[in-house]
């Protein structure tokens, strides 16, 4: 007689510690928004009613780094702003994740000069890169969902191994159904 028969109507859930902790982490990410340019408008619209990031447990955008565990860097980062980004990242609680939103945050974009940091990964470790100039809110939501998948694979204890960053490079997120060739 297996556990399914013994605990059929009792509401018992069996899982391991890593799955339970990572489930809690993915469903309660609190973002620290760091909007520096035009990508910030798209990031704000992802929070609005059309896209509604609150369905992912992100009802509140935290104004303080001590209350957040996800930093979304949207837009170009100047050399003058780079120490501020690092200081806010250092104040965030562990575990912490970073999304680089837009081409300027990912690689400097069209600003190839001395004043702009050529990718925010020079300052903080980035987990997900969302490409686009500016990326649509759907691309940011896709990046957040990919970050959730990455967090679900993390180990709670043991080796602290840094995964490779994830690139979200989908220009068209709308599914187009093609007719069958047989008919």
C-alpha positions as CSV (number, residue, x, y, z in Angstrom):
1,X,0.0,0.0,0.0
2,X,1.6,3.3,-1.1
3,X,1.4,6.8,0.3
4,X,-1.3,7.7,-2.3
5,X,-3.7,5.2,-0.7
6,X,-2.8,6.0,2.9
7,X,-3.0,9.8,2.5
8,X,-5.6,10.1,-0.3
9,X,-8.1,12.6,1.3
10,X,-5.9,13.9,4.1
11,X,-4.2,16.7,2.1
12,X,-0.7,15.6,2.7
13,X,2.0,17.0,0.4
14,X,5.3,15.3,0.1
15,X,8.3,17.3,-1.2
16,X,11.9,18.0,-0.3
17,X,13.4,21.0,1.3
18,X,15.0,22.5,-1.8
19,X,11.7,22.4,-3.8
20,X,9.8,24.0,-0.9
21,X,12.3,26.8,-0.4
22,X,12.7,27.5,-4.1
23,X,9.0,27.5,-4.6
24,X,8.8,30.2,-1.9
25,X,11.6,32.2,-3.5
26,X,10.0,32.2,-6.9
27,X,6.6,33.1,-5.7
28,X,7.7,36.0,-3.5
29,X,10.4,37.9,-5.5
30,X,10.3,41.5,-4.6
31,X,12.0,43.7,-7.2
32,X,14.1,46.7,-6.7
33,X,13.5,48.8,-9.7
34,X,16.5,50.7,-11.1
35,X,15.1,52.5,-14.1
36,X,17.6,54.8,-15.8
37,X,16.3,55.4,-19.3
38,X,13.6,54.6,-21.8
39,X,13.5,50.9,-20.8
40,X,12.1,52.0,-17.4
41,X,8.9,53.0,-19.1
42,X,8.5,49.5,-20.5
43,X,9.3,48.1,-17.0
44,X,6.6,50.2,-15.5
45,X,4.1,49.1,-18.1
46,X,4.9,45.5,-17.2
47,X,3.5,46.3,-13.7
48,X,0.3,47.9,-15.1
49,X,-3.0,46.1,-15.6
50,X,-2.3,44.9,-19.1
51,X,0.6,42.7,-18.1
52,X,0.2,42.5,-14.3
53,X,3.4,41.3,-12.6
54,X,1.5,40.8,-9.4
55,X,0.5,37.4,-10.7
56,X,4.1,36.4,-10.1
57,X,4.1,37.6,-6.5
58,X,5.5,41.0,-7.4
59,X,2.7,43.3,-6.1
60,X,5.0,45.8,-4.6
61,X,8.1,47.4,-6.1
62,X,10.4,47.9,-3.2
63,X,12.0,51.3,-2.7
64,X,14.6,49.9,-0.4
65,X,17.3,47.3,-1.3
66,X,17.0,45.8,2.1
67,X,13.5,44.6,1.3
68,X,14.2,43.2,-2.2
69,X,15.9,40.3,-3.7
70,X,15.6,41.0,-7.4
71,X,17.2,44.0,-9.1
72,X,16.0,45.0,-12.5
73,X,18.5,47.4,-14.1
74,X,16.6,49.0,-17.0
75,X,18.6,51.4,-19.3
76,X,22.1,52.7,-19.6
77,X,24.3,53.0,-16.6
78,X,26.8,55.8,-16.6
79,X,30.2,55.6,-14.9
80,X,29.0,58.1,-12.3
81,X,26.0,55.9,-11.5
82,X,28.0,52.6,-11.4
83,X,29.1,52.9,-7.7
84,X,25.4,53.6,-6.7
85,X,24.3,50.4,-8.5
86,X,27.0,48.4,-6.7
87,X,26.2,49.9,-3.4
88,X,22.4,49.1,-3.7
89,X,23.3,45.5,-4.9
90,X,25.5,45.1,-1.8
91,X,22.7,46.2,0.5
92,X,20.3,43.6,-0.9
93,X,19.6,40.5,1.1
94,X,20.9,37.1,0.0
95,X,19.9,35.3,-2.2
96,X,19.7,38.1,-4.7
97,X,19.3,38.1,-8.5
98,X,19.8,40.7,-11.2
99,X,18.0,41.2,-14.6
100,X,19.7,43.5,-17.1
101,X,16.8,44.9,-19.2
102,X,17.5,46.4,-22.6
103,X,20.6,46.6,-24.8
104,X,22.1,49.5,-22.9
105,X,22.1,47.6,-19.6
106,X,23.2,44.4,-21.3
107,X,26.1,45.7,-23.5
108,X,26.1,49.5,-23.6
109,X,23.7,49.7,-26.6
110,X,24.4,52.5,-29.0
111,X,26.4,54.4,-26.4
112,X,30.0,53.2,-27.1
113,X,31.8,56.0,-25.3
114,X,33.8,56.6,-22.1
115,X,30.8,57.7,-20.0
116,X,28.6,54.6,-20.3
117,X,29.3,51.3,-18.7
118,X,29.4,48.7,-21.5
119,X,27.1,46.2,-19.7
120,X,26.0,46.2,-16.1
121,X,27.8,42.9,-15.7
122,X,31.0,44.9,-15.2
123,X,29.5,46.0,-11.9
124,X,27.1,43.3,-10.6
125,X,26.7,39.6,-11.6
126,X,23.7,39.3,-14.0
127,X,21.4,36.3,-14.0
128,X,19.1,37.2,-17.0
129,X,19.7,39.5,-20.0
130,X,16.6,40.8,-21.7
131,X,17.5,42.1,-25.2
132,X,15.7,44.8,-27.1
133,X,15.7,48.6,-27.5
134,X,13.6,48.9,-25.5
135,X,12.3,45.4,-24.8
136,X,8.6,44.9,-24.7
137,X,6.9,44.1,-21.3
138,X,6.3,40.6,-22.6
139,X,10.1,40.1,-23.0
140,X,10.6,41.2,-19.4
141,X,7.9,38.8,-18.2
142,X,9.6,36.1,-20.2
143,X,12.9,36.9,-18.5
144,X,11.3,36.8,-15.1
145,X,9.8,33.4,-15.9
146,X,13.2,32.2,-17.0
147,X,14.7,33.5,-13.8
148,X,12.0,31.5,-11.9
149,X,13.1,28.3,-13.7
150,X,16.7,29.1,-12.8
151,X,15.8,29.6,-9.1
152,X,13.9,26.4,-9.0
153,X,17.1,24.5,-10.0
154,X,19.2,26.2,-7.2
155,X,20.6,24.2,-4.3
156,X,19.7,25.5,-0.8
157,X,22.9,24.1,0.8
158,X,26.1,22.8,-0.6
159,X,28.3,24.1,-3.4
160,X,27.8,27.7,-4.3
161,X,28.1,27.4,-8.1
162,X,27.2,30.3,-10.3
163,X,25.0,29.3,-13.3
164,X,25.6,30.8,-16.7
165,X,23.4,33.9,-17.4
166,X,20.3,33.5,-19.5
167,X,19.7,35.5,-22.6
168,X,16.1,36.4,-23.6
169,X,16.3,37.3,-27.3
170,X,12.8,36.7,-28.6
171,X,11.8,39.5,-31.0
172,X,8.2,38.2,-31.5
173,X,6.6,36.6,-28.5
174,X,3.3,36.0,-30.2
175,X,2.6,32.4,-31.2
176,X,1.7,32.1,-34.8
177,X,-0.1,28.9,-35.8
178,X,0.7,27.5,-39.2
179,X,-1.8,25.4,-41.1
180,X,-1.0,21.7,-41.5
181,X,0.6,20.9,-44.8
182,X,-1.4,17.6,-45.1
183,X,-4.8,19.3,-45.5
